Amino acid sequence: MVACKSDENQKKKVDLPQDKEEQKAPDDEPRNEEVYSIPSPNEQYDLLRALGGELKQGTVNELSNVSEYSTRQKKALNFGVYLSDAAYLMRYDQGKKVFLDYVSTLDKLGRDLDITKVYGEELLKEVEEIGADSERLFELTSDNYLTVYDQMIDNGKGSDLTLILGGSWIETMHILFATSGEFEENYEIQEYIVDQKYILQNLIGFASAYDDDEDVAKLIEDLEAIQTAYEELDCKESSLEVEQEEGDVMVLSGGSACLFTASSYKNMKSLIKEIRSSIVS
């Protein structure tokens, strides 16, 4: 196993929540590997909580806004936003009622996007069986995310899927910035935001396969604006070294190390807010 770190003086070890789920059978594995280089919101919020991020009330998009989304573009983008919000709230143990509120909203948007049988009677029955088990509700949000992805690929809805993934990632960035606070207030979370540039590259790569769609092309413009903002970071190159750590773990030191400056942090936070506002309003 290989782990990478960008600076010898910035070694950090984070104890992530242990995955209780058994290894999935081949039929349960993703059918398109490229999108799975884009972590699900559940994976993102697992790490956010492990880094000490606390729940920020009022950060998510209001469920009542769903009635304002009348175009395919708005419905798909905000389906992604609500997927991210649901994962966020379930990671912070907000309970069964909140989960069911999101199920209802996602079902409404999903039917308009030809996403069927994901948020129907079977899911409601499973929720009743789960009861107040917050960890299992969180796992359900992850299962639903994967089911939506597979269903849209099967139905040839790659453009809509791209909008969903884009909306979900932008909402996740919005929540990460809200949690990290002001510049240098929470170094570890801000370092995690820096690392989002690699996820962004993969997301743009996935979206480019559908750039003949006008709405996807507009999303790519927004994502590329964020990519340009990443170029404002303070980056330094150092020689790459390999170290042996515990067991079979090899650690790569050096390479490119990037940090926010006060200006670049403010500019990216403002850009994310602007793009996110254009999606949810």
ZATORLO-198635 format. One record per residue (C-alpha): residue number from 1; x negated, y, z negated; residue in three letters. Coordinates in steps of 0.02 Angstrom, whole numbers. Example, Ala and Ser with C-alpha at 12.3 -4.5 7.8 and 13.67 -1.06 7.14 Angstrom:
// ZATORLO-198635
+-----+--------+--------+--------+------+
: seq :   east :  north :     up : type :
+-----+--------+--------+--------+------+
:   1 :   -615 :   -225 :   -390 :  ALA :
:   2 :   -684 :    -53 :   -357 :  SER :
+-----+--------+--------+--------+------+
//
This chain:
// ZATORLO-198635
+-----+--------+--------+--------+------+
: seq :   east :  north :     up : type :
+-----+--------+--------+--------+------+
:   1 :      0 :      0 :      0 :  MET :
:   2 :    -64 :    174 :     41 :  VAL :
:   3 :    -19 :    335 :    -48 :  ALA :
:   4 :    -68 :    509 :      7 :  CYS :
:   5 :   -108 :    663 :    -93 :  LYS :
:   6 :   -166 :    829 :    -25 :  SER :
:   7 :   -275 :    890 :   -168 :  ASP :
:   8 :   -381 :    798 :   -296 :  GLU :
:   9 :   -332 :    922 :   -431 :  ASN :
:  10 :   -147 :    898 :   -401 :  GLN :
:  11 :   -126 :    714 :   -444 :  LYS :
:  12 :     49 :    678 :   -505 :  LYS :
:  13 :    139 :    516 :   -543 :  LYS :
:  14 :    328 :    519 :   -548 :  VAL :
:  15 :    428 :    375 :   -619 :  ASP :
:  16 :    570 :    354 :   -496 :  LEU :
:  17 :    732 :    269 :   -547 :  PRO :
:  18 :    718 :     83 :   -516 :  GLN :
:  19 :    825 :     13 :   -376 :  ASP :
:  20 :    930 :   -125 :   -448 :  LYS :
:  21 :    993 :   -178 :   -278 :  GLU :
:  22 :    925 :   -340 :   -209 :  GLU :
:  23 :    835 :   -341 :    -42 :  GLN :
:  24 :    962 :   -325 :     96 :  LYS :
:  25 :    993 :   -460 :    223 :  ALA :
:  26 :    943 :   -423 :    404 :  PRO :
:  27 :   1124 :   -382 :    450 :  ASP :
:  28 :   1124 :   -242 :    321 :  ASP :
:  29 :    969 :   -154 :    386 :  GLU :
:  30 :    979 :      6 :    488 :  PRO :
:  31 :   1010 :    -18 :    673 :  ARG :
:  32 :    911 :    134 :    726 :  ASN :
:  33 :    745 :    152 :    634 :  GLU :
:  34 :    712 :    332 :    683 :  GLU :
:  35 :    848 :    408 :    576 :  VAL :
:  36 :    782 :    314 :    426 :  TYR :
:  37 :    624 :    417 :    431 :  SER :
:  38 :    749 :    549 :    371 :  ILE :
:  39 :    786 :    507 :    188 :  PRO :
:  40 :    967 :    498 :    136 :  SER :
:  41 :   1030 :    631 :     14 :  PRO :
:  42 :   1032 :    495 :   -118 :  ASN :
:  43 :    845 :    467 :   -100 :  GLU :
:  44 :    814 :    654 :   -105 :  GLN :
:  45 :    914 :    679 :   -265 :  TYR :
:  46 :    836 :    527 :   -348 :  ASP :
:  47 :    669 :    614 :   -332 :  LEU :
:  48 :    738 :    785 :   -378 :  LEU :
:  49 :    804 :    716 :   -542 :  ARG :
:  50 :    642 :    621 :   -573 :  ALA :
:  51 :    549 :    786 :   -551 :  LEU :
:  52 :    654 :    861 :   -690 :  GLY :
:  53 :    780 :    955 :   -583 :  GLY :
:  54 :    939 :    996 :   -678 :  GLU :
:  55 :   1117 :   1009 :   -610 :  LEU :
:  56 :   1158 :   1184 :   -548 :  LYS :
:  57 :   1345 :   1212 :   -560 :  GLN :
:  58 :   1420 :   1313 :   -419 :  GLY :
:  59 :   1285 :   1264 :   -294 :  THR :
:  60 :   1391 :   1149 :   -187 :  VAL :
:  61 :   1514 :   1196 :    -50 :  ASN :
:  62 :   1693 :   1218 :   -113 :  GLU :
:  63 :   1806 :   1074 :    -61 :  LEU :
:  64 :   1944 :   1199 :    -26 :  SER :
:  65 :   1843 :   1266 :    120 :  ASN :
:  66 :   1882 :   1109 :    220 :  VAL :
:  67 :   2042 :   1186 :    287 :  SER :
:  68 :   1939 :   1322 :    372 :  GLU :
:  69 :   1842 :   1201 :    482 :  TYR :
:  70 :   1937 :   1184 :    645 :  SER :
:  71 :   1801 :   1151 :    775 :  THR :
:  72 :   1708 :    989 :    805 :  ARG :
:  73 :   1545 :   1076 :    765 :  GLN :
:  74 :   1605 :   1142 :    596 :  LYS :
:  75 :   1686 :    977 :    549 :  LYS :
:  76 :   1529 :    876 :    586 :  ALA :
:  77 :   1408 :    996 :    502 :  LEU :
:  78 :   1515 :   1008 :    347 :  ASN :
:  79 :   1544 :    822 :    342 :  PHE :
:  80 :   1356 :    815 :    317 :  GLY :
:  81 :   1363 :    954 :    188 :  VAL :
:  82 :   1494 :    862 :     87 :  TYR :
:  83 :   1398 :    698 :    100 :  LEU :
:  84 :   1249 :    786 :     23 :  SER :
:  85 :   1354 :    870 :   -111 :  ASP :
:  86 :   1438 :    707 :   -160 :  ALA :
:  87 :   1269 :    620 :   -180 :  ALA :
:  88 :   1204 :    767 :   -282 :  TYR :
:  89 :   1351 :    770 :   -402 :  LEU :
:  90 :   1353 :    582 :   -423 :  MET :
:  91 :   1165 :    580 :   -459 :  ARG :
:  92 :   1206 :    698 :   -603 :  TYR :
:  93 :   1348 :    589 :   -668 :  ASP :
:  94 :   1495 :    701 :   -627 :  GLN :
:  95 :   1618 :    558 :   -634 :  GLY :
:  96 :   1755 :    464 :   -546 :  LYS :
:  97 :   1877 :    610 :   -520 :  LYS :
:  98 :   1744 :    714 :   -430 :  VAL :
:  99 :   1698 :    563 :   -324 :  PHE :
: 100 :   1880 :    537 :   -273 :  LEU :
: 101 :   1897 :    721 :   -227 :  ASP :
: 102 :   1752 :    701 :   -107 :  TYR :
: 103 :   1822 :    538 :    -39 :  VAL :
: 104 :   1983 :    629 :      5 :  SER :
: 105 :   1892 :    773 :     90 :  THR :
: 106 :   1772 :    661 :    187 :  LEU :
: 107 :   1917 :    552 :    242 :  ASP :
: 108 :   2007 :    705 :    311 :  LYS :
: 109 :   1855 :    764 :    409 :  LEU :
: 110 :   1807 :    587 :    457 :  GLY :
: 111 :   1973 :    550 :    541 :  ARG :
: 112 :   1949 :    704 :    649 :  ASP :
: 113 :   1775 :    641 :    697 :  LEU :
: 114 :   1831 :    462 :    733 :  ASP :
: 115 :   1747 :    399 :    575 :  ILE :
: 116 :   1871 :    268 :    519 :  THR :
: 117 :   1889 :    139 :    381 :  LYS :
: 118 :   1748 :    213 :    277 :  VAL :
: 119 :   1850 :    313 :    151 :  TYR :
: 120 :   2012 :    212 :    156 :  GLY :
: 121 :   2103 :     89 :     43 :  GLU :
: 122 :   1958 :    -32 :     22 :  GLU :
: 123 :   1846 :    104 :    -47 :  LEU :
: 124 :   1981 :    167 :   -165 :  LEU :
: 125 :   2005 :    -11 :   -228 :  LYS :
: 126 :   1818 :    -27 :   -258 :  GLU :
: 127 :   1816 :    138 :   -352 :  VAL :
: 128 :   1955 :     76 :   -466 :  GLU :
: 129 :   1854 :    -81 :   -502 :  GLU :
: 130 :   1697 :     20 :   -539 :  ILE :
: 131 :   1786 :    138 :   -657 :  GLY :
: 132 :   1670 :    260 :   -746 :  ALA :
: 133 :   1505 :    177 :   -696 :  ASP :
: 134 :   1410 :    331 :   -633 :  SER :
: 135 :   1263 :    233 :   -564 :  GLU :
: 136 :   1376 :    123 :   -459 :  ARG :
: 137 :   1472 :    275 :   -395 :  LEU :
: 138 :   1305 :    348 :   -342 :  PHE :
: 139 :   1263 :    187 :   -251 :  GLU :
: 140 :   1431 :    197 :   -162 :  LEU :
: 141 :   1387 :    368 :    -91 :  THR :
: 142 :   1229 :    290 :    -20 :  SER :
: 143 :   1323 :    141 :     52 :  ASP :
: 144 :   1447 :    258 :    136 :  ASN :
: 145 :   1308 :    363 :    211 :  TYR :
: 146 :   1234 :    209 :    295 :  LEU :
: 147 :   1405 :    148 :    352 :  THR :
: 148 :   1444 :    315 :    432 :  VAL :
: 149 :   1278 :    313 :    523 :  TYR :
: 150 :   1302 :    138 :    592 :  ASP :
: 151 :   1481 :    171 :    644 :  GLN :
: 152 :   1435 :    328 :    740 :  MET :
: 153 :   1292 :    241 :    830 :  ILE :
: 154 :   1409 :     98 :    876 :  ASP :
: 155 :   1539 :    220 :    942 :  ASN :
: 156 :   1415 :    321 :   1046 :  GLY :
: 157 :   1437 :    476 :    936 :  LYS :
: 158 :   1253 :    525 :    929 :  GLY :
: 159 :   1287 :    711 :    949 :  SER :
: 160 :   1409 :    714 :    804 :  ASP :
: 161 :   1291 :    609 :    700 :  LEU :
: 162 :   1152 :    734 :    734 :  THR :
: 163 :   1261 :    876 :    669 :  LEU :
: 164 :   1304 :    774 :    514 :  ILE :
: 165 :   1121 :    738 :    479 :  LEU :
: 166 :   1075 :    920 :    508 :  GLY :
: 167 :   1213 :    986 :    395 :  GLY :
: 168 :   1165 :    861 :    260 :  SER :
: 169 :    980 :    907 :    263 :  TRP :
: 170 :   1012 :   1094 :    263 :  ILE :
: 171 :   1129 :   1074 :    113 :  GLU :
: 172 :    994 :    972 :     26 :  THR :
: 173 :    867 :   1109 :     57 :  MET :
: 174 :    991 :   1237 :    -12 :  HIS :
: 175 :   1009 :   1133 :   -171 :  ILE :
: 176 :    820 :   1108 :   -186 :  LEU :
: 177 :    790 :   1295 :   -177 :  PHE :
: 178 :    931 :   1329 :   -301 :  ALA :
: 179 :    852 :   1205 :   -422 :  THR :
: 180 :    674 :   1266 :   -400 :  SER :
: 181 :    720 :   1444 :   -449 :  GLY :
: 182 :    601 :   1589 :   -420 :  GLU :
: 183 :    427 :   1574 :   -344 :  PHE :
: 184 :    312 :   1468 :   -456 :  GLU :
: 185 :    454 :   1437 :   -579 :  GLU :
: 186 :    452 :   1250 :   -543 :  ASN :
: 187 :    293 :   1199 :   -454 :  TYR :
: 188 :    334 :   1015 :   -430 :  GLU :
: 189 :    502 :   1046 :   -346 :  ILE :
: 190 :    427 :   1182 :   -237 :  GLN :
: 191 :    290 :   1060 :   -187 :  GLU :
: 192 :    428 :    938 :   -139 :  TYR :
: 193 :    508 :   1073 :    -31 :  ILE :
: 194 :    340 :   1093 :     57 :  VAL :
: 195 :    342 :    907 :     96 :  ASP :
: 196 :    513 :    926 :    178 :  GLN :
: 197 :    422 :    990 :    333 :  LYS :
: 198 :    386 :    809 :    382 :  TYR :
: 199 :    570 :    763 :    367 :  ILE :
: 200 :    611 :    917 :    470 :  LEU :
: 201 :    495 :    858 :    609 :  GLN :
: 202 :    584 :    690 :    614 :  ASN :
: 203 :    754 :    772 :    613 :  LEU :
: 204 :    708 :    884 :    761 :  ILE :
: 205 :    641 :    732 :    851 :  GLY :
: 206 :    804 :    638 :    824 :  PHE :
: 207 :    909 :    788 :    876 :  ALA :
: 208 :    810 :    815 :   1036 :  SER :
: 209 :    886 :    656 :   1109 :  ALA :
: 210 :   1054 :    748 :   1110 :  TYR :
: 211 :    998 :    924 :   1154 :  ASP :
: 212 :   1109 :    928 :   1308 :  ASP :
: 213 :   1253 :    954 :   1186 :  ASP :
: 214 :   1280 :   1141 :   1157 :  GLU :
: 215 :   1313 :   1122 :    970 :  ASP :
: 216 :   1160 :   1013 :    945 :  VAL :
: 217 :   1055 :   1138 :   1043 :  ALA :
: 218 :   1111 :   1274 :    922 :  LYS :
: 219 :   1066 :   1164 :    773 :  LEU :
: 220 :    894 :   1133 :    847 :  ILE :
: 221 :    868 :   1321 :    860 :  GLU :
: 222 :    904 :   1338 :    674 :  ASP :
: 223 :    791 :   1191 :    630 :  LEU :
: 224 :    650 :   1262 :    735 :  GLU :
: 225 :    670 :   1429 :    645 :  ALA :
: 226 :    640 :   1336 :    482 :  ILE :
: 227 :    492 :   1248 :    561 :  GLN :
: 228 :    419 :   1417 :    606 :  THR :
: 229 :    444 :   1473 :    426 :  ALA :
: 230 :    338 :   1325 :    370 :  TYR :
: 231 :    195 :   1396 :    473 :  GLU :
: 232 :    188 :   1543 :    352 :  GLU :
: 233 :    128 :   1430 :    211 :  LEU :
: 234 :    -49 :   1442 :    146 :  ASP :
: 235 :   -132 :   1285 :    215 :  CYS :
: 236 :   -310 :   1224 :    192 :  LYS :
: 237 :   -403 :   1079 :    271 :  GLU :
: 238 :   -522 :    966 :    177 :  SER :
: 239 :   -612 :    805 :    219 :  SER :
: 240 :   -515 :    643 :    200 :  LEU :
: 241 :   -575 :    520 :     68 :  GLU :
: 242 :   -509 :    349 :     17 :  VAL :
: 243 :   -502 :    295 :   -164 :  GLU :
: 244 :   -454 :    131 :   -247 :  GLN :
: 245 :   -327 :    144 :   -386 :  GLU :
: 246 :   -228 :     16 :   -486 :  GLU :
: 247 :   -194 :   -149 :   -399 :  GLY :
: 248 :   -184 :   -142 :   -210 :  ASP :
: 249 :   -146 :     45 :   -203 :  VAL :
: 250 :   -262 :    150 :    -95 :  MET :
: 251 :   -254 :    339 :   -115 :  VAL :
: 252 :   -302 :    459 :     24 :  LEU :
: 253 :   -372 :    624 :    -39 :  SER :
: 254 :   -393 :    779 :     66 :  GLY :
: 255 :   -321 :    821 :    236 :  GLY :
: 256 :   -203 :    969 :    249 :  SER :
: 257 :   -142 :   1047 :     87 :  ALA :
: 258 :     -6 :   1180 :     98 :  CYS :
: 259 :     67 :   1293 :    -35 :  LEU :
: 260 :    198 :   1428 :    -37 :  PHE :
: 261 :    146 :   1607 :    -58 :  THR :
: 262 :    270 :   1726 :   -141 :  ALA :
: 263 :    313 :   1796 :     31 :  SER :
: 264 :    333 :   1629 :    122 :  SER :
: 265 :    440 :   1559 :    -20 :  TYR :
: 266 :    555 :   1709 :    -18 :  LYS :
: 267 :    569 :   1707 :    172 :  ASN :
: 268 :    611 :   1521 :    184 :  MET :
: 269 :    734 :   1528 :     41 :  LYS :
: 270 :    821 :   1673 :    127 :  SER :
: 271 :    823 :   1583 :    295 :  LEU :
: 272 :    898 :   1425 :    220 :  ILE :
: 273 :   1031 :   1530 :    135 :  LYS :
: 274 :   1073 :   1618 :    299 :  GLU :
: 275 :   1086 :   1457 :    400 :  ILE :
: 276 :   1183 :   1367 :    265 :  ARG :
: 277 :   1305 :   1513 :    250 :  SER :
: 278 :   1337 :   1507 :    438 :  SER :
: 279 :   1383 :   1323 :    418 :  ILE :
: 280 :   1499 :   1328 :    267 :  VAL :
: 281 :   1585 :   1495 :    302 :  SER :
+-----+--------+--------+--------+------+
//
